[in-house]
């Protein structure tokens, strides 16, 4: 399979509650910035913050978008997010491993 630049990506994010992630997902969909949001539900996050080990319940969400819209999606998430330092990670999708029809759908939804 030929190597091609990714055309779609996933944004991995964590949220304090379902209400905030649902509100963000609807806003991103209304603005045609994402094709889909997968809200994976509760997880336990264990991390160091300000020198102390913390343990909190968080909601994981994946946002499917085009590479071209990713920066705008990240900016919108940051503006909507209740955390001072939200986790927003871009995960490139190798287009050779993803069905062409799915990629086209994501691109159409975010154009």
Gaussian input, Z-matrix of N, CA and C with variables (Angstrom, degrees):
# hf/3-21g

backbone

0 1
 N
 C     1     B1
 C     2     B2     1     A1
 N     3     B3     2     A2     1     D1
 C     4     B4     3     A3     2     D2
 C     5     B5     4     A4     3     D3
 N     6     B6     5     A5     4     D4
 C     7     B7     6     A6     5     D5
 C     8     B8     7     A7     6     D6
 N     9     B9     8     A8     7     D7
 C    10    B10     9     A9     8     D8
 C    11    B11    10    A10     9     D9
 N    12    B12    11    A11    10    D10
 C    13    B13    12    A12    11    D11
 C    14    B14    13    A13    12    D12
 N    15    B15    14    A14    13    D13
 C    16    B16    15    A15    14    D14
 C    17    B17    16    A16    15    D15
 N    18    B18    17    A17    16    D16
 C    19    B19    18    A18    17    D17
 C    20    B20    19    A19    18    D18
 N    21    B21    20    A20    19    D19
 C    22    B22    21    A21    20    D20
 C    23    B23    22    A22    21    D21
 N    24    B24    23    A23    22    D22
 C    25    B25    24    A24    23    D23
 C    26    B26    25    A25    24    D24
 N    27    B27    26    A26    25    D25
 C    28    B28    27    A27    26    D26
 C    29    B29    28    A28    27    D27
 N    30    B30    29    A29    28    D28
 C    31    B31    30    A30    29    D29
 C    32    B32    31    A31    30    D30
 N    33    B33    32    A32    31    D31
 C    34    B34    33    A33    32    D32
 C    35    B35    34    A34    33    D33
 N    36    B36    35    A35    34    D34
 C    37    B37    36    A36    35    D35
 C    38    B38    37    A37    36    D36
 N    39    B39    38    A38    37    D37
 C    40    B40    39    A39    38    D38
 C    41    B41    40    A40    39    D39
 N    42    B42    41    A41    40    D40
 C    43    B43    42    A42    41    D41
 C    44    B44    43    A43    42    D42
 N    45    B45    44    A44    43    D43
 C    46    B46    45    A45    44    D44
 C    47    B47    46    A46    45    D45
 N    48    B48    47    A47    46    D46
 C    49    B49    48    A48    47    D47
 C    50    B50    49    A49    48    D48
 N    51    B51    50    A50    49    D49
 C    52    B52    51    A51    50    D50
 C    53    B53    52    A52    51    D51
 N    54    B54    53    A53    52    D52
 C    55    B55    54    A54    53    D53
 C    56    B56    55    A55    54    D54
 N    57    B57    56    A56    55    D55
 C    58    B58    57    A57    56    D56
 C    59    B59    58    A58    57    D57
 N    60    B60    59    A59    58    D58
 C    61    B61    60    A60    59    D59
 C    62    B62    61    A61    60    D60
 N    63    B63    62    A62    61    D61
 C    64    B64    63    A63    62    D62
 C    65    B65    64    A64    63    D63
 N    66    B66    65    A65    64    D64
 C    67    B67    66    A66    65    D65
 C    68    B68    67    A67    66    D66
 N    69    B69    68    A68    67    D67
 C    70    B70    69    A69    68    D68
 C    71    B71    70    A70    69    D69
 N    72    B72    71    A71    70    D70
 C    73    B73    72    A72    71    D71
 C    74    B74    73    A73    72    D72
 N    75    B75    74    A74    73    D73
 C    76    B76    75    A75    74    D74
 C    77    B77    76    A76    75    D75
 N    78    B78    77    A77    76    D76
 C    79    B79    78    A78    77    D77
 C    80    B80    79    A79    78    D78
 N    81    B81    80    A80    79    D79
 C    82    B82    81    A81    80    D80
 C    83    B83    82    A82    81    D81
 N    84    B84    83    A83    82    D82
 C    85    B85    84    A84    83    D83
 C    86    B86    85    A85    84    D84
 N    87    B87    86    A86    85    D85
 C    88    B88    87    A87    86    D86
 C    89    B89    88    A88    87    D87
 N    90    B90    89    A89    88    D88
 C    91    B91    90    A90    89    D89
 C    92    B92    91    A91    90    D90
 N    93    B93    92    A92    91    D91
 C    94    B94    93    A93    92    D92
 C    95    B95    94    A94    93    D93
 N    96    B96    95    A95    94    D94
 C    97    B97    96    A96    95    D95
 C    98    B98    97    A97    96    D96
 N    99    B99    98    A98    97    D97
 C   100   B100    99    A99    98    D98
 C   101   B101   100   A100    99    D99
 N   102   B102   101   A101   100   D100
 C   103   B103   102   A102   101   D101
 C   104   B104   103   A103   102   D102
 N   105   B105   104   A104   103   D103
 C   106   B106   105   A105   104   D104
 C   107   B107   106   A106   105   D105
 N   108   B108   107   A107   106   D106
 C   109   B109   108   A108   107   D107
 C   110   B110   109   A109   108   D108
 N   111   B111   110   A110   109   D109
 C   112   B112   111   A111   110   D110
 C   113   B113   112   A112   111   D111
 N   114   B114   113   A113   112   D112
 C   115   B115   114   A114   113   D113
 C   116   B116   115   A115   114   D114
 N   117   B117   116   A116   115   D115
 C   118   B118   117   A117   116   D116
 C   119   B119   118   A118   117   D117
 N   120   B120   119   A119   118   D118
 C   121   B121   120   A120   119   D119
 C   122   B122   121   A121   120   D120
 N   123   B123   122   A122   121   D121
 C   124   B124   123   A123   122   D122
 C   125   B125   124   A124   123   D123
 N   126   B126   125   A125   124   D124
 C   127   B127   126   A126   125   D125
 C   128   B128   127   A127   126   D126
 N   129   B129   128   A128   127   D127
 C   130   B130   129   A129   128   D128
 C   131   B131   130   A130   129   D129
 N   132   B132   131   A131   130   D130
 C   133   B133   132   A132   131   D131
 C   134   B134   133   A133   132   D132
 N   135   B135   134   A134   133   D133
 C   136   B136   135   A135   134   D134
 C   137   B137   136   A136   135   D135
 N   138   B138   137   A137   136   D136
 C   139   B139   138   A138   137   D137
 C   140   B140   139   A139   138   D138
 N   141   B141   140   A140   139   D139
 C   142   B142   141   A141   140   D140
 C   143   B143   142   A142   141   D141
 N   144   B144   143   A143   142   D142
 C   145   B145   144   A144   143   D143
 C   146   B146   145   A145   144   D144
 N   147   B147   146   A146   145   D145
 C   148   B148   147   A147   146   D146
 C   149   B149   148   A148   147   D147
 N   150   B150   149   A149   148   D148
 C   151   B151   150   A150   149   D149
 C   152   B152   151   A151   150   D150
 N   153   B153   152   A152   151   D151
 C   154   B154   153   A153   152   D152
 C   155   B155   154   A154   153   D153
 N   156   B156   155   A155   154   D154
 C   157   B157   156   A156   155   D155
 C   158   B158   157   A157   156   D156
 N   159   B159   158   A158   157   D157
 C   160   B160   159   A159   158   D158
 C   161   B161   160   A160   159   D159
 N   162   B162   161   A161   160   D160
 C   163   B163   162   A162   161   D161
 C   164   B164   163   A163   162   D162
 N   165   B165   164   A164   163   D163
 C   166   B166   165   A165   164   D164
 C   167   B167   166   A166   165   D165
 N   168   B168   167   A167   166   D166
 C   169   B169   168   A168   167   D167
 C   170   B170   169   A169   168   D168
 N   171   B171   170   A170   169   D169
 C   172   B172   171   A171   170   D170
 C   173   B173   172   A172   171   D171
 N   174   B174   173   A173   172   D172
 C   175   B175   174   A174   173   D173
 C   176   B176   175   A175   174   D174
 N   177   B177   176   A176   175   D175
 C   178   B178   177   A177   176   D176
 C   179   B179   178   A178   177   D177
 N   180   B180   179   A179   178   D178
 C   181   B181   180   A180   179   D179
 C   182   B182   181   A181   180   D180
 N   183   B183   182   A182   181   D181
 C   184   B184   183   A183   182   D182
 C   185   B185   184   A184   183   D183
 N   186   B186   185   A185   184   D184
 C   187   B187   186   A186   185   D185
 C   188   B188   187   A187   186   D186
 N   189   B189   188   A188   187   D187
 C   190   B190   189   A189   188   D188
 C   191   B191   190   A190   189   D189
 N   192   B192   191   A191   190   D190
 C   193   B193   192   A192   191   D191
 C   194   B194   193   A193   192   D192
 N   195   B195   194   A194   193   D193
 C   196   B196   195   A195   194   D194
 C   197   B197   196   A196   195   D195
 N   198   B198   197   A197   196   D196
 C   199   B199   198   A198   197   D197
 C   200   B200   199   A199   198   D198
 N   201   B201   200   A200   199   D199
 C   202   B202   201   A201   200   D200
 C   203   B203   202   A202   201   D201
 N   204   B204   203   A203   202   D202
 C   205   B205   204   A204   203   D203
 C   206   B206   205   A205   204   D204
 N   207   B207   206   A206   205   D205
 C   208   B208   207   A207   206   D206
 C   209   B209   208   A208   207   D207
 N   210   B210   209   A209   208   D208
 C   211   B211   210   A210   209   D209
 C   212   B212   211   A211   210   D210
 N   213   B213   212   A212   211   D211
 C   214   B214   213   A213   212   D212
 C   215   B215   214   A214   213   D213
 N   216   B216   215   A215   214   D214
 C   217   B217   216   A216   215   D215
 C   218   B218   217   A217   216   D216
 N   219   B219   218   A218   217   D217
 C   220   B220   219   A219   218   D218
 C   221   B221   220   A220   219   D219
 N   222   B222   221   A221   220   D220
 C   223   B223   222   A222   221   D221
 C   224   B224   223   A223   222   D222
 N   225   B225   224   A224   223   D223
 C   226   B226   225   A225   224   D224
 C   227   B227   226   A226   225   D225
 N   228   B228   227   A227   226   D226
 C   229   B229   228   A228   227   D227
 C   230   B230   229   A229   228   D228
 N   231   B231   230   A230   229   D229
 C   232   B232   231   A231   230   D230
 C   233   B233   232   A232   231   D231
 N   234   B234   233   A233   232   D232
 C   235   B235   234   A234   233   D233
 C   236   B236   235   A235   234   D234
 N   237   B237   236   A236   235   D235
 C   238   B238   237   A237   236   D236
 C   239   B239   238   A238   237   D237
 N   240   B240   239   A239   238   D238
 C   241   B241   240   A240   239   D239
 C   242   B242   241   A241   240   D240
 N   243   B243   242   A242   241   D241
 C   244   B244   243   A243   242   D242
 C   245   B245   244   A244   243   D243
 N   246   B246   245   A245   244   D244
 C   247   B247   246   A246   245   D245
 C   248   B248   247   A247   246   D246
 N   249   B249   248   A248   247   D247
 C   250   B250   249   A249   248   D248
 C   251   B251   250   A250   249   D249
 N   252   B252   251   A251   250   D250
 C   253   B253   252   A252   251   D251
 C   254   B254   253   A253   252   D252
 N   255   B255   254   A254   253   D253
 C   256   B256   255   A255   254   D254
 C   257   B257   256   A256   255   D255
 N   258   B258   257   A257   256   D256
 C   259   B259   258   A258   257   D257
 C   260   B260   259   A259   258   D258
 N   261   B261   260   A260   259   D259
 C   262   B262   261   A261   260   D260
 C   263   B263   262   A262   261   D261
 N   264   B264   263   A263   262   D262
 C   265   B265   264   A264   263   D263
 C   266   B266   265   A265   264   D264
 N   267   B267   266   A266   265   D265
 C   268   B268   267   A267   266   D266
 C   269   B269   268   A268   267   D267
 N   270   B270   269   A269   268   D268
 C   271   B271   270   A270   269   D269
 C   272   B272   271   A271   270   D270
 N   273   B273   272   A272   271   D271
 C   274   B274   273   A273   272   D272
 C   275   B275   274   A274   273   D273
 N   276   B276   275   A275   274   D274
 C   277   B277   276   A276   275   D275
 C   278   B278   277   A277   276   D276
 N   279   B279   278   A278   277   D277
 C   280   B280   279   A279   278   D278
 C   281   B281   280   A280   279   D279
 N   282   B282   281   A281   280   D280
 C   283   B283   282   A282   281   D281
 C   284   B284   283   A283   282   D282
 N   285   B285   284   A284   283   D283
 C   286   B286   285   A285   284   D284
 C   287   B287   286   A286   285   D285
 N   288   B288   287   A287   286   D286
 C   289   B289   288   A288   287   D287
 C   290   B290   289   A289   288   D288
 N   291   B291   290   A290   289   D289
 C   292   B292   291   A291   290   D290
 C   293   B293   292   A292   291   D291
 N   294   B294   293   A293   292   D292
 C   295   B295   294   A294   293   D293
 C   296   B296   295   A295   294   D294
 N   297   B297   296   A296   295   D295
 C   298   B298   297   A297   296   D296
 C   299   B299   298   A298   297   D297
 N   300   B300   299   A299   298   D298
 C   301   B301   300   A300   299   D299
 C   302   B302   301   A301   300   D300
 N   303   B303   302   A302   301   D301
 C   304   B304   303   A303   302   D302
 C   305   B305   304   A304   303   D303
 N   306   B306   305   A305   304   D304
 C   307   B307   306   A306   305   D305
 C   308   B308   307   A307   306   D306
 N   309   B309   308   A308   307   D307
 C   310   B310   309   A309   308   D308
 C   311   B311   310   A310   309   D309
 N   312   B312   311   A311   310   D310
 C   313   B313   312   A312   311   D311
 C   314   B314   313   A313   312   D312
 N   315   B315   314   A314   313   D313
 C   316   B316   315   A315   314   D314
 C   317   B317   316   A316   315   D315
 N   318   B318   317   A317   316   D316
 C   319   B319   318   A318   317   D317
 C   320   B320   319   A319   318   D318
 N   321   B321   320   A320   319   D319
 C   322   B322   321   A321   320   D320
 C   323   B323   322   A322   321   D321
 N   324   B324   323   A323   322   D322
 C   325   B325   324   A324   323   D323
 C   326   B326   325   A325   324   D324
 N   327   B327   326   A326   325   D325
 C   328   B328   327   A327   326   D326
 C   329   B329   328   A328   327   D327
 N   330   B330   329   A329   328   D328
 C   331   B331   330   A330   329   D329
 C   332   B332   331   A331   330   D330

   B1=1.4454
   B2=1.5289
   B3=1.3130
   B4=1.4540
   B5=1.5238
   B6=1.3336
   B7=1.4559
   B8=1.5178
   B9=1.3072
   B10=1.4578
   B11=1.5140
   B12=1.3144
   B13=1.4595
   B14=1.5251
   B15=1.3235
   B16=1.4725
   B17=1.5248
   B18=1.3201
   B19=1.4608
   B20=1.5289
   B21=1.3316
   B22=1.4591
   B23=1.5265
   B24=1.3155
   B25=1.4638
   B26=1.5264
   B27=1.3175
   B28=1.4581
   B29=1.5179
   B30=1.3078
   B31=1.4542
   B32=1.5242
   B33=1.3290
   B34=1.4637
   B35=1.5159
   B36=1.3293
   B37=1.4580
   B38=1.5303
   B39=1.3186
   B40=1.4638
   B41=1.5280
   B42=1.3353
   B43=1.4615
   B44=1.5292
   B45=1.3281
   B46=1.4619
   B47=1.5202
   B48=1.3437
   B49=1.4648
   B50=1.5251
   B51=1.3216
   B52=1.4630
   B53=1.5280
   B54=1.3075
   B55=1.4618
   B56=1.5271
   B57=1.3258
   B58=1.4683
   B59=1.5202
   B60=1.3285
   B61=1.4613
   B62=1.5206
   B63=1.3185
   B64=1.4583
   B65=1.5234
   B66=1.3123
   B67=1.4642
   B68=1.5389
   B69=1.3266
   B70=1.4679
   B71=1.5256
   B72=1.3226
   B73=1.4660
   B74=1.5267
   B75=1.3224
   B76=1.4610
   B77=1.5245
   B78=1.3168
   B79=1.4670
   B80=1.5250
   B81=1.3356
   B82=1.4659
   B83=1.5211
   B84=1.3264
   B85=1.4695
   B86=1.5274
   B87=1.3257
   B88=1.4627
   B89=1.5263
   B90=1.3271
   B91=1.4655
   B92=1.5307
   B93=1.3346
   B94=1.4753
   B95=1.5204
   B96=1.3302
   B97=1.4594
   B98=1.5216
   B99=1.3246
   B100=1.4645
   B101=1.5199
   B102=1.3229
   B103=1.4614
   B104=1.5154
   B105=1.3394
   B106=1.4636
   B107=1.5176
   B108=1.3171
   B109=1.4648
   B110=1.5243
   B111=1.3028
   B112=1.4639
   B113=1.5199
   B114=1.3187
   B115=1.4596
   B116=1.5208
   B117=1.3219
   B118=1.4559
   B119=1.5144
   B120=1.2886
   B121=1.4509
   B122=1.5064
   B123=1.3065
   B124=1.4594
   B125=1.5195
   B126=1.3174
   B127=1.4543
   B128=1.5245
   B129=1.2884
   B130=1.4580
   B131=1.5190
   B132=1.3198
   B133=1.4551
   B134=1.5199
   B135=1.3092
   B136=1.4628
   B137=1.5180
   B138=1.3224
   B139=1.4589
   B140=1.5273
   B141=1.3199
   B142=1.4624
   B143=1.5218
   B144=1.3379
   B145=1.4522
   B146=1.5111
   B147=1.3178
   B148=1.4579
   B149=1.5231
   B150=1.3453
   B151=1.4527
   B152=1.5192
   B153=1.3127
   B154=1.4621
   B155=1.5226
   B156=1.3307
   B157=1.4583
   B158=1.5207
   B159=1.3203
   B160=1.4524
   B161=1.5273
   B162=1.2977
   B163=1.4573
   B164=1.5247
   B165=1.3271
   B166=1.4582
   B167=1.5241
   B168=1.2972
   B169=1.4590
   B170=1.5225
   B171=1.3302
   B172=1.4597
   B173=1.5232
   B174=1.3060
   B175=1.4574
   B176=1.5322
   B177=1.3222
   B178=1.4592
   B179=1.5209
   B180=1.3177
   B181=1.4618
   B182=1.5175
   B183=1.3369
   B184=1.4578
   B185=1.5205
   B186=1.3133
   B187=1.4548
   B188=1.5173
   B189=1.3398
   B190=1.4667
   B191=1.5200
   B192=1.3347
   B193=1.4530
   B194=1.5186
   B195=1.3171
   B196=1.4642
   B197=1.5229
   B198=1.3165
   B199=1.4666
   B200=1.5275
   B201=1.3351
   B202=1.4558
   B203=1.5223
   B204=1.3224
   B205=1.4675
   B206=1.5279
   B207=1.3260
   B208=1.4711
   B209=1.5201
   B210=1.3214
   B211=1.4671
   B212=1.5198
   B213=1.3206
   B214=1.4636
   B215=1.5295
   B216=1.3391
   B217=1.4683
   B218=1.5252
   B219=1.3286
   B220=1.4701
   B221=1.5227
   B222=1.3244
   B223=1.4668
   B224=1.5269
   B225=1.3166
   B226=1.4660
   B227=1.5328
   B228=1.3334
   B229=1.4710
   B230=1.5232
   B231=1.3293
   B232=1.4660
   B233=1.5284
   B234=1.3345
   B235=1.4629
   B236=1.5266
   B237=1.3303
   B238=1.4652
   B239=1.5254
   B240=1.3174
   B241=1.4634
   B242=1.5236
   B243=1.3364
   B244=1.4597
   B245=1.5371
   B246=1.3366
   B247=1.4735
   B248=1.5269
   B249=1.3368
   B250=1.4621
   B251=1.5314
   B252=1.3260
   B253=1.4651
   B254=1.5243
   B255=1.3362
   B256=1.4688
   B257=1.5256
   B258=1.3006
   B259=1.4629
   B260=1.5289
   B261=1.3331
   B262=1.4663
   B263=1.5262
   B264=1.3107
   B265=1.4605
   B266=1.5165
   B267=1.3171
   B268=1.4583
   B269=1.5184
   B270=1.3253
   B271=1.4589
   B272=1.5190
   B273=1.3310
   B274=1.4659
   B275=1.5147
   B276=1.3095
   B277=1.4609
   B278=1.5206
   B279=1.3169
   B280=1.4526
   B281=1.5191
   B282=1.3225
   B283=1.4586
   B284=1.5248
   B285=1.3415
   B286=1.4622
   B287=1.5248
   B288=1.3176
   B289=1.4600
   B290=1.5243
   B291=1.2961
   B292=1.4600
   B293=1.5229
   B294=1.2886
   B295=1.4668
   B296=1.5274
   B297=1.3140
   B298=1.4625
   B299=1.5256
   B300=1.3195
   B301=1.4595
   B302=1.5144
   B303=1.3231
   B304=1.4637
   B305=1.5228
   B306=1.3238
   B307=1.4698
   B308=1.5245
   B309=1.3204
   B310=1.4621
   B311=1.5234
   B312=1.3356
   B313=1.4574
   B314=1.5260
   B315=1.3312
   B316=1.4701
   B317=1.5249
   B318=1.3178
   B319=1.4670
   B320=1.5322
   B321=1.3281
   B322=1.4730
   B323=1.5232
   B324=1.3121
   B325=1.4651
   B326=1.5188
   B327=1.3196
   B328=1.4634
   B329=1.5230
   B330=1.3114
   B331=1.4715
   B332=1.5092
   A1=109.29
   A2=117.76
   A3=119.86
   A4=111.43
   A5=115.21
   A6=119.89
   A7=108.75
   A8=116.73
   A9=121.33
   A10=107.76
   A11=115.32
   A12=119.82
   A13=108.87
   A14=117.04
   A15=119.56
   A16=110.85
   A17=115.98
   A18=121.19
   A19=111.36
   A20=115.88
   A21=120.12
   A22=108.87
   A23=115.70
   A24=120.23
   A25=109.17
   A26=114.53
   A27=122.99
   A28=107.90
   A29=116.29
   A30=120.77
   A31=107.19
   A32=115.57
   A33=122.44
   A34=107.03
   A35=116.27
   A36=120.71
   A37=110.21
   A38=115.81
   A39=121.17
   A40=108.07
   A41=114.47
   A42=121.81
   A43=109.70
   A44=117.78
   A45=119.54
   A46=114.09
   A47=117.37
   A48=119.86
   A49=110.54
   A50=115.58
   A51=121.13
   A52=111.95
   A53=117.32
   A54=120.23
   A55=111.48
   A56=117.51
   A57=119.74
   A58=111.94
   A59=118.20
   A60=119.66
   A61=110.98
   A62=118.21
   A63=121.07
   A64=110.55
   A65=116.90
   A66=121.50
   A67=109.96
   A68=117.24
   A69=121.03
   A70=110.98
   A71=117.36
   A72=120.81
   A73=111.23
   A74=117.21
   A75=120.31
   A76=111.30
   A77=117.20
   A78=120.69
   A79=110.69
   A80=117.42
   A81=121.30
   A82=111.62
   A83=116.80
   A84=120.15
   A85=111.32
   A86=117.33
   A87=121.25
   A88=111.56
   A89=116.71
   A90=121.75
   A91=112.59
   A92=116.71
   A93=122.18
   A94=112.35
   A95=116.61
   A96=120.84
   A97=112.35
   A98=116.65
   A99=121.02
   A100=108.78
   A101=114.82
   A102=120.15
   A103=110.69
   A104=115.69
   A105=120.14
   A106=109.46
   A107=115.66
   A108=122.21
   A109=107.47
   A110=116.72
   A111=121.80
   A112=107.51
   A113=116.35
   A114=121.94
   A115=105.64
   A116=115.63
   A117=120.88
   A118=113.84
   A119=117.09
   A120=118.90
   A121=113.52
   A122=114.36
   A123=121.13
   A124=112.66
   A125=113.99
   A126=122.29
   A127=107.59
   A128=116.26
   A129=121.00
   A130=107.42
   A131=117.46
   A132=122.62
   A133=108.87
   A134=115.40
   A135=122.01
   A136=106.13
   A137=117.25
   A138=121.16
   A139=110.19
   A140=115.10
   A141=120.40
   A142=107.42
   A143=116.43
   A144=122.18
   A145=108.95
   A146=115.99
   A147=122.97
   A148=111.15
   A149=115.61
   A150=121.95
   A151=115.88
   A152=118.06
   A153=121.98
   A154=110.54
   A155=116.48
   A156=120.80
   A157=107.99
   A158=115.08
   A159=122.17
   A160=109.49
   A161=116.57
   A162=122.42
   A163=107.57
   A164=115.62
   A165=120.68
   A166=110.93
   A167=116.39
   A168=122.73
   A169=107.06
   A170=117.02
   A171=121.91
   A172=109.49
   A173=115.01
   A174=122.49
   A175=107.24
   A176=117.01
   A177=121.72
   A178=108.42
   A179=115.90
   A180=120.97
   A181=109.59
   A182=114.92
   A183=122.70
   A184=107.86
   A185=116.54
   A186=122.34
   A187=108.55
   A188=116.90
   A189=122.43
   A190=108.04
   A191=115.83
   A192=120.11
   A193=110.59
   A194=115.95
   A195=120.95
   A196=108.59
   A197=116.03
   A198=120.61
   A199=109.53
   A200=116.64
   A201=120.71
   A202=114.25
   A203=117.69
   A204=121.50
   A205=112.99
   A206=117.93
   A207=121.66
   A208=113.35
   A209=118.67
   A210=119.73
   A211=111.47
   A212=117.06
   A213=120.31
   A214=110.94
   A215=117.02
   A216=120.91
   A217=109.60
   A218=116.99
   A219=120.25
   A220=111.21
   A221=117.22
   A222=120.23
   A223=111.11
   A224=116.39
   A225=120.68
   A226=110.52
   A227=116.79
   A228=120.06
   A229=110.01
   A230=116.60
   A231=120.06
   A232=111.60
   A233=117.01
   A234=120.62
   A235=111.94
   A236=117.18
   A237=122.06
   A238=113.36
   A239=116.44
   A240=121.45
   A241=112.21
   A242=118.05
   A243=120.35
   A244=114.28
   A245=118.66
   A246=120.68
   A247=110.57
   A248=116.12
   A249=121.09
   A250=110.83
   A251=116.96
   A252=123.51
   A253=109.19
   A254=117.63
   A255=119.04
   A256=112.57
   A257=115.71
   A258=122.74
   A259=107.48
   A260=116.00
   A261=121.80
   A262=105.90
   A263=116.59
   A264=121.64
   A265=110.48
   A266=116.66
   A267=121.65
   A268=109.02
   A269=116.43
   A270=122.89
   A271=107.80
   A272=116.62
   A273=120.03
   A274=110.01
   A275=115.25
   A276=122.36
   A277=106.84
   A278=116.48
   A279=120.72
   A280=107.80
   A281=115.94
   A282=120.08
   A283=112.61
   A284=117.72
   A285=119.96
   A286=111.21
   A287=117.06
   A288=120.66
   A289=112.91
   A290=117.36
   A291=121.19
   A292=109.48
   A293=116.50
   A294=121.64
   A295=109.91
   A296=115.90
   A297=121.35
   A298=111.80
   A299=117.80
   A300=120.87
   A301=112.45
   A302=116.77
   A303=120.84
   A304=110.12
   A305=116.25
   A306=119.86
   A307=110.64
   A308=116.24
   A309=120.43
   A310=111.10
   A311=117.18
   A312=120.96
   A313=110.77
   A314=117.19
   A315=120.26
   A316=110.63
   A317=116.82
   A318=121.02
   A319=110.47
   A320=117.85
   A321=121.26
   A322=111.43
   A323=117.88
   A324=121.81
   A325=112.26
   A326=117.65
   A327=120.54
   A328=112.01
   A329=116.82
   A330=120.81
   A331=111.12
   D1=135.77
   D2=-179.44
   D3=-71.94
   D4=148.34
   D5=175.26
   D6=-79.44
   D7=129.15
   D8=176.45
   D9=-133.47
   D10=154.90
   D11=178.82
   D12=-68.58
   D13=141.76
   D14=178.12
   D15=-60.90
   D16=142.43
   D17=176.18
   D18=-109.39
   D19=-17.75
   D20=178.11
   D21=-128.27
   D22=160.44
   D23=177.89
   D24=-148.96
   D25=165.77
   D26=174.45
   D27=-111.94
   D28=140.84
   D29=171.43
   D30=-109.21
   D31=117.14
   D32=178.05
   D33=-89.75
   D34=127.47
   D35=-179.34
   D36=-138.56
   D37=157.88
   D38=172.54
   D39=-124.90
   D40=147.00
   D41=-173.34
   D42=-135.73
   D43=154.37
   D44=-179.60
   D45=-76.43
   D46=-22.55
   D47=-175.97
   D48=-160.18
   D49=164.19
   D50=-178.56
   D51=-68.42
   D52=-32.85
   D53=-179.35
   D54=-60.82
   D55=-46.61
   D56=-177.14
   D57=-68.59
   D58=-39.68
   D59=-179.94
   D60=-71.54
   D61=-36.28
   D62=178.19
   D63=-65.43
   D64=-42.88
   D65=177.82
   D66=-60.86
   D67=-44.41
   D68=179.47
   D69=-64.69
   D70=-43.75
   D71=-179.78
   D72=-60.08
   D73=-44.48
   D74=178.92
   D75=-63.32
   D76=-41.59
   D77=179.19
   D78=-62.85
   D79=-44.45
   D80=-179.94
   D81=-65.14
   D82=-37.99
   D83=176.73
   D84=-67.75
   D85=-42.00
   D86=178.91
   D87=-60.50
   D88=-33.17
   D89=-179.41
   D90=-89.57
   D91=5.38
   D92=-178.53
   D93=56.22
   D94=36.36
   D95=179.15
   D96=-94.55
   D97=-21.34
   D98=177.64
   D99=-131.61
   D100=156.98
   D101=174.49
   D102=-91.80
   D103=-29.93
   D104=-173.36
   D105=-162.85
   D106=148.51
   D107=170.72
   D108=-122.11
   D109=128.76
   D110=173.45
   D111=-106.30
   D112=110.98
   D113=177.53
   D114=-94.57
   D115=109.28
   D116=-170.94
   D117=-84.65
   D118=-11.91
   D119=177.38
   D120=98.51
   D121=-170.31
   D122=-171.76
   D123=-71.08
   D124=143.33
   D125=173.51
   D126=-141.92
   D127=165.86
   D128=176.82
   D129=-106.48
   D130=118.84
   D131=177.80
   D132=-103.16
   D133=128.46
   D134=177.91
   D135=-120.15
   D136=122.23
   D137=-171.15
   D138=-154.48
   D139=165.87
   D140=175.46
   D141=-101.28
   D142=129.83
   D143=177.93
   D144=-139.12
   D145=123.80
   D146=-179.45
   D147=52.34
   D148=43.33
   D149=174.37
   D150=81.92
   D151=-1.08
   D152=-178.53
   D153=-119.71
   D154=142.77
   D155=174.49
   D156=-77.96
   D157=128.25
   D158=-178.54
   D159=-116.94
   D160=155.89
   D161=174.59
   D162=-140.74
   D163=118.10
   D164=-175.83
   D165=-136.78
   D166=151.90
   D167=170.90
   D168=-80.40
   D169=130.59
   D170=177.02
   D171=-135.83
   D172=160.68
   D173=176.28
   D174=-105.50
   D175=129.10
   D176=176.55
   D177=-94.18
   D178=136.71
   D179=175.47
   D180=-136.60
   D181=141.71
   D182=174.20
   D183=-114.57
   D184=130.79
   D185=177.68
   D186=-111.27
   D187=125.82
   D188=178.90
   D189=-94.98
   D190=125.81
   D191=-178.71
   D192=-149.87
   D193=175.52
   D194=175.20
   D195=-85.42
   D196=154.76
   D197=176.54
   D198=-58.42
   D199=-38.34
   D200=-179.05
   D201=-64.95
   D202=-28.26
   D203=-179.16
   D204=-95.15
   D205=-7.52
   D206=-171.15
   D207=-58.22
   D208=-43.95
   D209=-178.90
   D210=-63.97
   D211=-39.66
   D212=177.95
   D213=-67.09
   D214=-38.07
   D215=177.67
   D216=-63.53
   D217=-45.93
   D218=179.56
   D219=-60.30
   D220=-42.20
   D221=178.91
   D222=-64.29
   D223=-40.69
   D224=179.65
   D225=-66.73
   D226=-43.44
   D227=177.53
   D228=-59.60
   D229=-46.50
   D230=-179.64
   D231=-59.17
   D232=-37.99
   D233=-179.98
   D234=-71.12
   D235=-32.97
   D236=-177.50
   D237=-86.86
   D238=-20.02
   D239=-169.49
   D240=-75.76
   D241=138.14
   D242=-179.67
   D243=-78.20
   D244=-15.92
   D245=-179.53
   D246=-78.64
   D247=148.87
   D248=173.15
   D249=-67.12
   D250=-37.39
   D251=-178.65
   D252=-128.91
   D253=78.05
   D254=-177.04
   D255=-71.08
   D256=149.27
   D257=173.36
   D258=-82.98
   D259=114.32
   D260=176.73
   D261=-136.19
   D262=101.02
   D263=-177.48
   D264=-111.54
   D265=132.06
   D266=177.13
   D267=-91.59
   D268=125.71
   D269=178.08
   D270=-114.76
   D271=111.27
   D272=178.47
   D273=-68.58
   D274=145.75
   D275=177.97
   D276=-109.13
   D277=122.63
   D278=177.34
   D279=-70.94
   D280=113.16
   D281=-174.06
   D282=-62.07
   D283=-22.83
   D284=178.96
   D285=-69.89
   D286=-19.29
   D287=-178.17
   D288=-99.88
   D289=-4.42
   D290=-176.47
   D291=-112.60
   D292=142.60
   D293=179.84
   D294=-62.25
   D295=135.42
   D296=-178.12
   D297=-59.27
   D298=-39.48
   D299=179.33
   D300=-61.21
   D301=-40.66
   D302=178.96
   D303=-65.64
   D304=-45.81
   D305=178.24
   D306=-57.33
   D307=-45.08
   D308=-179.83
   D309=-61.63
   D310=-39.58
   D311=178.08
   D312=-61.52
   D313=-45.74
   D314=179.01
   D315=-60.37
   D316=-46.23
   D317=179.89
   D318=-61.31
   D319=-43.82
   D320=179.13
   D321=-61.66
   D322=-40.36
   D323=-176.89
   D324=-71.67
   D325=-21.95
   D326=-175.47
   D327=-110.89
   D328=17.63
   D329=178.78
   D330=-101.47

